[in-house]
Amino acid sequence: MKKTYNIEVDCANCANLMEDATKKTAGVADAVVNFMTQKMIVEFEEGAEPKAVMKDVLKACKKVESDCEIEF
Amino acid sequence: MNKKQKKMLTRIIITTAMVVTLQFISVTGILQMLLYLISYFIIGYDILKKAGKGIMNRRVFDENFLMAIATVGAFVLAIYSRSGDYNEAIAVMLFYQIGELFQSYAVGKSRKNISALMDIRPDYANVERDGKLEKADPDEVSIGSVVVVQPGEKVPLDGIVLEGNSSLNTSALTGESLPRDVKQGEKIISGCINMTGVLKIRTTKEFGESTVSKILELVENSSSRKSKSENFISKFAKVYTPAVCYGALALAVLPPLVQMLFLGQSAQWGAWIYRALTFLVISCPCALVISIPLSFFAGIGGAGKEGVLIKGSNYMETLSQAKYVVFDKTGTLTQGVFEVTAIHHNEMEEKHLLEYAALAECASSHPISKSIQKAYGKEIDRSRVTDIQEISGHGIVANVDGREVAAGNSRLMQKFGVEHKDCHDAGTIIHVAIDGNYEGHIVISDVVKAHSKAAIAALKHAGIKKTVMLTGDTKRVADKVAAELGVDEVYSELLPGDKVAKVEELLAKKLEKEKLAFVGDGINDAPVLTRADIGIAMGAMGSDAAIEAADVVLMDDDPMKIVKAIKVSSKCLRIVYQNIVFALVIKFACLALGAVGIANMWTAIFADVGVMVIAVLNAIRALRVHNL
């Protein structure tokens, strides 16, 4: 399942780091962070609960870039 | 500017004012240090906080960490050496923040510009309910609803015109400035602007499936497909930052130790630590990391404005490397409609020959009959025609003004035993015999688009090595069109499956680096579009299948748009490479100069912030593609 989320991030490198962090989160099959459109497309693993996974994703992203926001 | 940016601007102004004032008032010692420290914290507190958090999360080596270490180091160095020169530490932080502010402003601005270019989303739909008009969210309008579009409004949903005539401005969708006329019964697509008359439309699609939504979705997702250059840069940034950090550490520790222990000189700790700090300031990978995706985004946005939708940065990259362009003939280079192109008459006058043929064909709805009627151009008086017989696969026999007219192919002529001439022109030939006498023939062919020839020539000019045309048409027709247009190679009489095989053959022959683009109308060549390195669908307005299958979508069917697409991509990639080379060369040069002690903190600031500003400005150039 693929979902798109609006995000808020200020620097392009941070967006790359967020992408890496999201990819490593459990329950995420693949992720793309689009800095220019401020969007994050997350592909969840089968059976994963998006809401719960996104909480972990946000936590992981906050670690690499404390200023970022993800709307979900 | 948003709130965050305004706050940052205020901090920058306060700090600048403080630093300037401090130059003119004479305070010394602890007080001076405290005042400088205050201005340092005003400008840099968030960076220090982020750096601290980074360390807590075991994530060192990000740019905040670099800036924090470099400026704190410079500050400590100034205290330690009692020079009282705190300006450098504050200046580094100040310029870094100015750079960040500029970057965030420039990116925000271009993001807004690009979204404005693609401002085709309709805000509302005037739905007719029980004879009254109500404004509704386009999302909530169901299929089959009746919608009224006033002049000046956007067409909210795809549909069919029930009532009214008007001109539509399609420039936001196609980049084409000529208005398009619509009348009752015609299809209309969402996103066009209604210009002259009131239109009543029955919707045929939901908003989510409408052309506007498809296009917006495509544009919004486009920069999510990352190009090789983007992947290269993010990989590079991952290795580069830690490498420079270790380099700086080595620079701070090793040379002084060597000097002290082996050469018997003084260690010069201060000088070497200063060089190491310079190193750290230079090392920030911002310029690269921001300017590459920004260039692609701007390029995709600029192309979108011209009616060329590129589905991703990776396709932008492939398109710029295209060396072979393969065309489908019908509908791509030709209009895909039939027209009378020549009339070869015997003794009868040309217009009379056409008149008889048109009258004989008046009851048929075959495309060829229609084209003859269209060429005749006048109202057809059906009372002049009697006894119409359509002989399938042959043609038509009818009685016109009491004379027996036979119009059809050579088989029809043979059937009637009429001697006929073959034509040297390529195309479909309609022979006409009246009362058993051969009167001549009419040549009907698919018409080449007005810009096809110029487009082929422009492609050559833009560096395309070879143009190839594929068609299911007969060899004679294909060769003639190819020669007329100046296409290099032509393969005719192909079945749809053969086209895939032919493209595969061409793919196998070329070098890996030279990419092959296939251009089709997207209706029945979807397999070929997917098979080619890059598939370009044209005239795709309203055709979902084409939008799905292709990598690049041309909104109208002008072949010059192919040239435009290739030029836009080359310009964009040129800017990307310029930025990569420029940023790397300056950074490495400054690193080298910093290591030997020639470059000071100020050079370092230029290498970081200056390069970024220039790279961002250069990236925005990719947006301007109108005159390419």
Interface residues (C-beta under 8 A of the other chain):
Chain A: D10 C11 A12 N13 N16 L17 V32 N34 F35 M36 T37 Q38 K39 I41 K63 V64 S66 D67
Chain B: K4 K50 K53 N57 R59 D62 E63 E100 Q103 S104 V107 R111 E220 N221 S223 S224 K226 S234 A237 P285 C286 V289 I290 P293 L294 F296 F297
